Amino acid sequence: MKGLGFGIVLALASACGGGRDDGEGRRDAGRPGVDSGGTDAAPVIDSGGGTDAAGSDAPTPDTGRTDSGAGGLCPAGECNLLTNAGCPTGQACYFLAESAGMPPRPMCQPAGTGGDGARCTSYMNCREGYTCDTGAGICRHYCCMESDTGCPTGQSCSIVLVDDMGNPLGVGFCKLPDVCDPIAQTGCMGEDACYPTRDGFACARPGTRGEGAACMYVNDCMGRHICAGDPARCMRLCRIGMAGDCGMGQTCVGVMGLEGIGVCNPPRGG
């Protein structure tokens, strides 16, 4: 699946278990069977001025973000996903599994030609530094450990690959923010919901967990909710200063990095 993570970063997570075989026994970690979005960190709750603050009662998150050098953040393998170091001329480094059930790792394969946004059906269509996001059908740049290093201008490491258990694999794709409204839930196609991110907003396949339910990714939660706090719980989104967005006994608490948008605190249910 793809899961959203928010904590100064929103990352869509994409499971590698549903990948198709490439004809040579290898599977791409970002192959079909994935959802369309997700994040793996809880938002920072802002209890400062300019919001309806909840003071010391506001949840404190663990952002889980690392943002240091390009090479050391990538999983170990026979090559480097970002620099292509380790691969001979004419080959590119891709994050692949040798066969079904095997964990993916960086390995060299004949390079495709597609760059950022090129149409694709397989990683084999994309050039070095890129792979195919088959959910969107386009080539996206690799990124590692949610670092934006290497991402094309204006993009962030907002899609994170996870295994079948939902554990991040340390590899993701770069993505532009979507144009949508997380309160009105407009602007996304199909059944996707709109979630806030540090760079704007992202459309993602919504989860089914309601307010107060334990969560790991932003889109573990249903639409108009995000995964926030410590421990992380699904929290309802609200507009700062707008009466009626939250229930009795709740306060709309500002979220750091989001202007005019907060979460209803304390969360109900669970």
Buried (B, 14 or more C-beta within 10 A) or exposed (E): BBBBBBBBBBBBBBBBBBBEEBEEEBBBBBBEBBBBBBBBBBBBBBBEEEBBBBEEEBBEBEBBBEEEEBEEBBBEBEBBBBBBEBBEEEBBBBBBBBEEEEEBBBBBBEBBEBBBBBEBEBBBBBBBBBBBBBBBEBBBBBBBBBBBBBBBEEBBBBBBBBBEEBEBBBBBBBBBBBEBEBBEBEBBEEEBBBBBBBBBBBBBBBBEBBBBBEBBBBBBBBBBBBBBBEEBBBBBBBBBEEEEBBEEEBBBBBBBBBEBBBBBBBBBEE
